[in-house]
């Protein structure tokens, strides 16, 4: 018997804009999607995957590597098979249909990382509606790597906030974030120093803003590790955030602990 349904908010983005022109190909990270999802299923929870347009998320090719699974070939293959063929990863709903169908039946929500959420989820109206619901209900809300930036979708005008970040309008961004529901929450996210490495080695270009700045501009109490790509999870009230790909299992463990505690 299922312990309950966890909503997974996926992204449909495949390109991210770079400073100076051009784009880089992006998506969700395989391990950041599959490791927490499989952990939830193993712990007795069901998962429902939803994206802005209802299409299956794109996996960033850079993430399809055994290196993101600690060199464990069995875990790597399990993740690939899971994303390719498991019904939970293929029976995808749109965010709008989830909102219209009602959110009370979900026991928690999870947002995987990869650069993709920076493009769509952080400024998606329906994503904002969903996250506000879980905040108000104090239900476990877990986000990983770049995923935590999606919490700014709860702002009254998230697209304007994102545009202000792109334009370097710090005052304008701060003004748009007044009375943010997560203001003062402790949280973590893919660090600025980790992003520099990603820009140089993966994106081959500079983003318009880093994730630390985005969340701090909104009013988040952001902390990151001194060591790049070290696992780091921060829990504050219902909010559970993991810093980077290496935080996948630790974030999943924290989410399951919170779900089990809420059920008890």
N, C-alpha and C positions, 0 to 999 in steps of 0.2 A: 504493500500500500504506500502510495506516494506521501511524502511529508508536506508537499505543496509545490506550487509552480513558481519558478524564478524567471523573471523577464530579462532577456538579454537584448540590449540595445546595440545593434550592429550599424555599420556605416556602409554607404554606397559609393563613397568618394574613391576615385582612382588617380586623381591629379591634384597637386597642391602648387599654388603660385609661389614664385621665388622673387626675391628682391632683385630689381634690375631687369626683370622680364624672364619669360620662360616658365616651365613647370617641371615638376618631378613626379614620377609615377609612385603612387602610394597605395596602401590598403590596410587591412587589419593584419596583426601579427598572428601567425599560426599558433604559437605556444600560448600567447596571451588570450586567445579565443578558446582553444581546445583544453588546456590544462585546467582552468577553473571550471569549464563546462563539464568535463569528465569527472572532476572531483565532486561537483554537485550531484551528478547522476549516481556516482558511487555511494554518496552519502544518503541517497534515497529521495532526492528532489527531482522534479521534472523541470525542464527548461523550455521556454518559448522564445524563439528568435524573431525579432522584428527590426526592420530597417525603414528609413524614410520613405522609400518607394516600393517596399515589399519585395525587392529582388535580393538574392543571396549576396552577401558581402564578398568583395574581392580580397584575396589573401596576398599580402605583399611578398613578392618572390624572394626578397632578401631574408625573410623570416623562415623560409622553407629550408631549414638547415638543422642537422643533428646537434650543432653547437648550442642551439637554444633549448636543448633538452639534456644538457650536461653530458653530451656524448652518448646518451642512451639510445641506441638504435631501435630497440623495442618500443620505447615511449614515443619516439619520433614517428615510427610507422603507425602506431596506434592513433596518434593525433591526425596524421594525414588521412587514414582510413575513416576516422570519425567525421572529419569535416567533409569528406567527399561523399559519404554514403549514409550517415546516420539520419533518420527522419527529422530529428530535432534541428539539424543544420540545413535541411532542405525544405521543410514545411514552413516557409518564411512568411510572416505577416507584415503589413505596413504599420508604421507607428500610428497612423490615423485610425486604422481598424481596431487597434488595441485600445486606444483612448475611447473610441465609440462603444466598444464592447464592455468597457468598465475595467477598472484597475484594482478593485477591492479584493479580487480573488488571488492576486499575486502576493507571495510572502516576502519577496525581495526583488532587487533589480541589480544587474551587473552590466558594466560597459567595458569591453575589451579595448586594448590600445592598438598601436600602429599610428601613423600620422593621419589616417583617414578621418577620425572624429573631429580633428581640428578644422576640417573643411566643411562638413555638413552638420554633425550633431551639436557642435557648440553654438550654432545659431538656428537650430531647428525648433519651430514653435511647438510641435507635438512632443519632442524630446523634453522641452521645458515643462510642458504640462505634466508629463509622466514623472519627472524628477520632483516637481513640486508636490505631487500626490504622495510620493514615498517619504518626502521630508515631513509633510504635515502629519502623516500616519506614523512617523518615527519607525519606519520599516527599513531593514538593512539595505544600504545603498553602496555598492562597491564599484570602484573604477580603477583601471590599471594603466600605468605608463602615460600615454597621451590622453587616455580616456577621461581622467579627472577634469580636463578642460571643458568637458560637456556640461559640467554643473553651471556654467555661465549661461546656458540656454534658459535657465530659470529667470533671467533678468527680463524686465518689461520690454526692452528693445535689444535683444542679443545681437542681431545683425549690425546695429549701429555701434554697439560696444566693440564688436570684432573689427569694424571699419576704423574706429578710433585707434585701436591697437596697431593696425596696419599703417596708419598715417602718423604714428608716434604722438598722438594727441593724448598725453597722459591725463591732463586735467579733464578733458572730455570723457575719457573712459571712466575715470573716478566718479564723475557726475552721473553718468548713466548707471553706475553700480550702486547708487545710494539705496539703502534699505534692502540690500541683497539678503536672501534668506540664509545663506551660508557665511555671512560676514562674521569674522572672528573664529570660525571653525578651524581647527588644526587639520592640515592636509599635506599630502606630498604629490609630486608629479614628476615627469621626466625633467631632469635638471637642465639648467642653462649650459653647464659644462658638458653634459652628455649630448645635448643638442648640437653643440659645436662639432663634436666628433661625427655625429650623424650627418651634419651638413657637409663636412669635408669628405667623408668616406662613402656615404650612401646617396644623399640628395644631390651632391655636386653643385650646391648653391646655398644661398642664405635665405632663411625664412624671414617673414616680416616681423615676427615677434617670437619670443620663447615662452614656454608654458608657465614657468615660474612667474614671469612678469604678468602674464594674463591673469593668473589666479590672485596674485598680490594686488593687482589693479582693481580687482573686483571686491577685495576685502578679506581674502583668505589668509590665514596664518600658515604660510608655506615653509616647510623644512625639507631639506634634502641631505643625503649623505655626503661626507667629505670625499669618499672614494667613489669614483664613477662606476656605475653598473653593479653596485653592491645591493643586495636585497634590502628593501625598506618598506615597511607598512605602517601607516598611521591610522589610528581609530579614534574618532571623536563623535560621541553620541551615535547616531545611526550611520554616519559617514565612514566608509572604509576605503582608503586610497593606497595604491601600491605604486612605487616610483618608476619602475623600469621592467624590462623583460624578465630579469632575474627574480622579480618579486611575485611571479605568477602563482607558485604553490603557496607561499606565505599569505598572499592576499586571499586565495581560495580558502585556506584554513581559517582565516579570520572571519570570512563571510559565513562559512558553515557554522562556526562557533556562535556567531551572532544569530543566525537563523534558528539553530537548535535552542538557544537561550530564549528567543522570542516565543518559540513554540511551547517551551516548558512553562 
